[in-house]
Amino acid sequence: MLETTCNISGVPLFYRTAGEGPAVVLLHGFGETGIIWNDQVSALSGYRLIVPDLPGSGQSAMIGDMSMEGLATAVHGLLQELGIERCVLIGHSMGGYIALAFLEKYGELLAGIGLFHSSAFADSEEKKGTRQKGIQFIEKHGAAAFLETATPNLYSPATKEERPELVSAHIESVKEASAAALIAYYRSMMQRPDRTALLQQNKIPVLFVLGKYDTAVPMADGLAQAHLPAVSHVHLLEHSGHMGMKEETERSNGLLQAFLTTIHH
């Protein structure tokens, strides 16, 4: 895996690349970095994989516009830098919200889109309230303390009990997280529009990956929008919370490979 930094609008953006073939971009979620996808990168052969640290996460600096649309524009800048004219965009959680904003702005560049524990719905009032509490906690106690408290809730009860090392490795990987960036992400997620109409208008294949024990993006939300695209691939991970790529790695790798195969063969 090659690790490189490029400048997007004068701000350093860190990304990893691996393999050759059709381009596939993997976008991480809130409170993560691109390394969350490491098990997928090593398993998905036959593709050119691009895995950025989103602006404000990991080794990438914050940008002026930290909205979902602004982050999608940064991803577009990276693709231009790499000379990529068409790709499949797979987004985990917040990465899926960014992928949808990208679809709205640059739909002609996409051969397919994956919503991995993600949703086209806007935040409910209840969800906005939860995020607002999160912002207050971060302001008071800092990013590391917040992620230490919040991250375990992303995993299923069984994962937490049987494989606590997955959760601790995740927390360890983001202990340097920026409070300013986390707050900016939360505010942007609260402001993002409902994009379900976009799923209906576009003819590209859409992958939905749902976790049975996902409390962040409930399974019911995914099922309620899975009928909207012309072509949907819907998978339920029976043993996962919000982190299927870690909780059910082999199954996740298999369904990603199958989805990409339908697009490129």
N, C-alpha and C positions, 0 to 999 in steps of 0.2 A: 504494500500500500504506500503510495507516494503522499507526502504531506507538503502542502504549499500554501503560501499566503499571496493573495493578489489585492490590488487596490480597487475598491468599488466606490466611486464618487469620493476619492481621496481618503477612504477609511479602510484599514486592513481587514480583509475577510479570509479566514483560515478554512481550508478544505482538504479533504482526502480524495484521492482517485485510485481506482484499481481496475484492472481488466481492460478488455477491448471488445467492441461490438456496439450495438445500439445503446444510446445513453439512457441511464436510469439515475434519477436524483432522489436521494433519501433525506428527508427533512425531519429533524428531531423535534421533540416537544418542549414544553415549559419545564424548567428545572432539569434540563438534560444537556448533553453535548452530542456531537456526531458519533462519539464512541458507543452510544447506545445501540448502534446498528452494526457493530463489529462482527457479530456472529452471522449476520446476513451477508456482509461484504465477502466474508471468506467462503460462503456457500454458493453465492450466485455467480456461476461462471458463464462466460459467453456474452457478458455485458460490460459496458464502460460505466462504472459506478462512480458517482460524484456525491460526496457526503460532506456538506459544509457544517461548520459551527455557525449557527445563525447569528446575525449581528447582536452583540450584547451577551453572547454565551461562549463559554470555553475560551478559545484564543482569538475570537473576533470582537472588534470594538463595536460599541453602539453607533448607530447612525442617527442623522437628524430626525428622520421620520420613522418612528418605531411602530407605526400602525401595521396591521396585517398587509395592507396594500403596499406600504413602504418596504416591508420585509420581502414581499413578493418581487418588488422592483429590484431589490438587492440580489435576489436569486437570479432574476433575468440578466442582471449585469454580469454575474458569474458565468452564465451560459454563453453570453456574448463573448466574454473574455476567452472562453474555451472553444469558441467557434461551433457551438452546438445549435443546430437549427431545429431539431425535434427531439423530444425526450418523453419518458414516462416519469411522472412526479408522484412519489409515495410520501405521504406526510403522516407522522404520528401525532395525534392529539392537536396541539397548537400548530404543528407542522402541516396538518391537514387543513386547518383554517387558512394558512398561508398558501397552500396549494390551490384552494378554492379561489382566493383572491387573485392568484396567478392565472387560473383558468379564465376568470372574468376579464383580465387585462390582456393576456397573451395566449388566448385559447388555441390559436393557429399553430403554436409550437408544441402542443401536447398530443401524444399518441394514446395516452391513457392516464388515469389518475387513481391513486389509491388513498382511501381514508382509513387509516390504521388506528382504531380506537378514536375516531374523530367524527365530526358531524357538520352538516350544512345549516343546522338550526342556529339562530342567534341565542345568546344567553337568556335564560329565563330570569325573572326578577329574583328568584331564590338563588340562582347561580351567581348573579351579580352581587348579591348580599354576601355570599361566601367569599367571593374574590375581594370584596371591600374589607372584610375582616382579615383576609390574608395580607392585604396591603398594610393595614394597621399593625399587624404582628411584625411584618418585615421592618416597618419604620421604627418599631420599638426595640426589637430583638436582633435584627440583622438577617441576612440571607441564609447563612449556614444554619442557624437555629431553626429558621422557618422550614428549610428543606429537610432537616433532620426529623421534624415533627410531621410534615406533610407526606413525604415520600413513601413511608410504609403503607399508607392508605391506598396507594396505587396498585398494590399487589393483592392477590387473592388470599383469603385466610390460610389456605393450605400452603401456599408458597411461603408466606411469612413464617409459618410454623416449621415446615420441612426444609426450606432453603433460605434461612435468614441471611446467608452470605451474599445472596443476590441483592438483597435490600441494602446491606451495609456497603457493598461495592458501588452501588448506584449513588448512595449518599456521599461516599468518599470521592467519587468522580466529580461532584459539583460543590465541594466545600469552599472553592474559591469564587463561587457565583456572585454576581454583582447585584446588590439590592436595588440599585437604580434601574437596572435592566428588568429584573423580575417585576417591579412595580409598573414599569412601562408596558411590559407584556400583558399584565393583568388588566390595565386600563384599556389597552387596545382590544383585548378579547371581549371586554364588556361592551365596547362600542361597535363591534363588528355586526354587519347586517345579516339577516337571514339570506342564505344563498341557495335555498332549495330549488328555486326557479331555474337557476343555472344548471343544475343536474338534469332537469327536464329538457332544456334547450340544446344541450350538447350531445352529440352522437358518439362521443368517444367512450370506450369501456371504462366502467368505474368499479373499483374493488372496495368492498366493505369488509373490514375485519372487526368483529365484535367480541368482547369478552363477557362471559357469563357472569363474572363477579365484578364487572367494571362499575364503580360508583361515580367515576369522573364523567364518563360518557356512557350512560346506561344503554344496555342492549336494546331496550324498547325504542330509544331514539334512532338507533341505526336501522332497526327493522321498519320504522315508520317512514324512512326515506329511501329504502333499498329498491322500491318499485319505480322510482322516478326516472332514472337513466334508461336510455334505450337498451343498453347492455349492462347488466349488473352481475358482478361475481360476489356472492355473499358467503362469508365463512364465520361460523361461531366457534370460538375457542372455549371449550367446556371447562378448562381448568385455570383460566386466566382472569386476572383483574384487568387493569389498564395497560399492562406491560407484556403483551403476548410475545413480542420478539425475544424477551428474556425468559418468560414463564413457560412458553411452549415453542422453543427455538426451532426444532426440526419441523414441526407442523407449520410454523410461520414461514420458514424457508421454502417448504414445499408449495404452499399456496401462492407465495410471491413468484416462484419459478413458473408455476402453472399459469398464472395471470400474464406474466411477461411472454410466455410461449404463445398464448392465444393472440397476442398483439403482433408478435414478430415472426410468426411462422404460418 
